[in-house]
Amino acid sequence: MQQHTSFLKRENAFFYRYQSAYSAPATFTSVSTTCTFDIASRIAILGTLQQQPDSATLLNNYGLPLLIAAQNDGPIRRSVSKYIEGLAADHQVSSFSIQDTLCGGNLSALSAYYMTQPNGWTTTLSFTFESCIDLRLSEPNLWAGVRKRYRSLINKSLRSWQYKLYTADATAKTSFQEFQDLHQIVAGRVTRNQTTWDIQWAEIVAGNAFVIEARDPEGVLIAASLFTHIDETCIYFTSVAKRELFDTPINHGIMWLAIQHAKQIGCKHFHLGQSYFAPHQVVDAKNQGIAKFKSGFGGNVVTSALLSMSKNVV
C-alpha cells in the first residue's frame, strides 16, 4: 500500500499514546481493522470509538478522521462499509469523517460509496495537503530545493544563534524542561497536560525522537522543535519560539539542521505537516504563515481526500 504522511504518523504507537493523553479525560477503544481479498485488493482502517465525559460516543481516529489506506478495494467495499455502519448504529454515531490517502491517485471504493450519500448520510468532500521532502536526494539537491531567500536566512540564523541537537544525554532532561517552560511562557498558559510531555520525553530516551534548540548569545533558550522518526520517516512534530523574535530567522536554521540530521540517520522522507492553500481552505493568518514557512524548504505536496458524513440519529 502507498503510505502518506498522516498514515505513517498515526500508525506510530507514540502518536496513539500522545493523542490519548492529549484528549484526556476522553477515552479511546481501537476499532482499527484490515481486510484482504487477494494480494492486490486490500484496505486498512485506523479508527477508534471515543467515549466523551458526557457519555456521547464518537467514531474517529484518536480525535482525528478515520484513516483509510486502500488498494483496489472494490471487492471488499461492501464488508468494510457494513463494518463502519455497524459501529455507527451500535453507538448512535451521528457524524464521522474519513481521510482517504488516495492510493494510486484515486478515491478508494469505500470513499466513492459514501459519495453517493447512502443510508441517510449527507456527505461533503474536501481535500487536505501535507508537505513532504524526499531525503533520498543528495544534500546539494536538497539545498537547491530550498527557496532562494530561505538559503540566506538559514545562513544568517546559523551565524546569529547557538544551535544544539540533543537526544538523551546527561543534560537533555534539563534542556527539555526548558522547552516545556518556554512553551508555557509563549502560550501564556498550560495548553496540554504533563503526560503529553512525559510521552515525548520517553520517545527521546528510546531514541525515536530528537530536539533542536536555539539559544541567544547569552545562552537563553529562544526556540526549540521536536522531531520524531519511525522506520525511514522523520516528522516535524511540535515547536515553540519567542514571539518577539518571530521576524528574525530562527526556525529556518532549526529546520535545515533537522533535515540534515534526518538524512544522516537514514530517513528517506521528511514530513513537515499540513499545508494550506487559500482561498481553497479557510484558515487563520497564523496557519497560513506556518504553511508558507514550510513550503520554503522544498519537497512535494501530498493530497488526501476528506469526506465528512452526518445524519440525524433518533
PENOR-V303683 format. One record per backbone hydrogen bond with DSSP energy under -1.0 kcal/mol. CO is the residue of the C=O (numbers start at 0). NH is the residue of the N-H. Records with the same first field share a line. If there is no record, write none. Layout:
BEGIN
CO = NH ; NH
END
This chain:
BEGIN
3 = 7
4 = 8
5 = 9
6 = 10
11 = 15
12 = 16
13 = 17
14 = 18
15 = 19
16 = 20
17 = 21
18 = 22
22 = 25
26 = 50
28 = 48
32 = 44
34 = 42
37 = 40
40 = 36 ; 37
41 = 70
42 = 34
43 = 68
44 = 32
45 = 66
46 = 30
47 = 59
48 = 28
49 = 57
50 = 26
51 = 54
55 = 51
57 = 49
59 = 47
60 = 63
63 = 60
65 = 98
66 = 45
67 = 100
68 = 43
70 = 41
72 = 75
73 = 76
75 = 79
76 = 80
77 = 81
78 = 82
79 = 83
80 = 84
81 = 85
82 = 86
83 = 87
84 = 88
85 = 89
86 = 90
87 = 92
88 = 91
93 = 310
95 = 308
96 = 65
97 = 306
98 = 67
99 = 304
101 = 104
102 = 105
107 = 111
108 = 112
109 = 113
110 = 114
112 = 115
113 = 116
117 = 120
121 = 309
123 = 307
125 = 305
127 = 303
128 = 274
129 = 301
130 = 271
131 = 299
132 = 269
133 = 136
137 = 141
138 = 142
139 = 143
140 = 144
142 = 145
146 = 150
147 = 151
148 = 152
149 = 153
150 = 154
151 = 155
152 = 156
153 = 157
154 = 158
155 = 159
156 = 160
161 = 214
163 = 212
165 = 210
170 = 174
171 = 175
172 = 176
173 = 177
174 = 178
175 = 179
176 = 180
177 = 181
178 = 182
179 = 183
180 = 184
181 = 185
182 = 186
183 = 187
193 = 197
194 = 198
195 = 199
196 = 200
197 = 201
198 = 202
199 = 203
200 = 204
201 = 205
202 = 207
203 = 206
207 = 228
209 = 226
210 = 165
211 = 224
212 = 163
213 = 221 ; 222
214 = 161
215 = 218
219 = 215
221 = 241
222 = 213
223 = 239
224 = 211
225 = 236 ; 237
226 = 209
227 = 234
229 = 232
231 = 267 ; 268
232 = 229
233 = 270
234 = 227
237 = 225
239 = 223
241 = 244
242 = 245
244 = 247
249 = 253
250 = 254
251 = 255
252 = 256
253 = 257
254 = 258
255 = 259
256 = 260
257 = 261
258 = 262
259 = 263
260 = 264
261 = 266
262 = 265
267 = 134
268 = 233
269 = 132
270 = 235
272 = 130
276 = 279
283 = 287
284 = 288
285 = 289
286 = 290
287 = 291
288 = 292
289 = 293
290 = 294
292 = 295
293 = 296
294 = 297
295 = 146
299 = 131
301 = 129
303 = 127
304 = 99
305 = 125
306 = 97
307 = 123
308 = 95
309 = 121
END
